[in-house]
Amino acid sequence: PDYLLLSIKTLAENSVRFLKERTHYAYSLGACRNLENEYKLPCMKGLADGYVQFGPPGEEYADGLAFCASSLLTSGEKRACYESVLAYAAYLYSREKFIAVCAKTEEPYREICSTIR
């Protein structure tokens, strides 16, 4: 079962590379939401990671934050999304840049930054 969760997250992450319209989130969200409950958030976190991984060099976080801020996401999905994007940003960037990314994170999710690092 752990491999299944990881596989779903990884597939969702890598699917972002092939999206023609990267800002039309409804299609990808629908795919995640149609999964059984235990797989929905791993799928969502995979999408979030994919938007960072395949974002523009030096500004990888921007597409991830835009995805997380989408009004199409529920509050639970937003929290999972921001947790994933911010953890990825902490891994990619210096402390100073990570703080700058946190400043661009919408409230009330900005507090997630204090739980990372």
Number of C-alpha atoms within 10 A of each C-alpha: 6 6 8 11 15 15 15 20 25 18 14 23 23 17 15 22 14 9 13 8 9 14 12 12 16 12 12 17 17 11 13 23 15 10 13 9 10 9 17 21 23 24 26 27 27 27 30 31 30 24 28 27 22 17 17 12 9 9 12 21 27 18 22 26 23 15 24 30 18 14 10 13 17 11 13 9 17 23 19 18 27 26 21 22 30 26 18 19 25 19 13 16 15 11 13 10 13 22 16 11 21 21 12 14 21 14 10 8 18 18 12 17 19 9 10 13 9
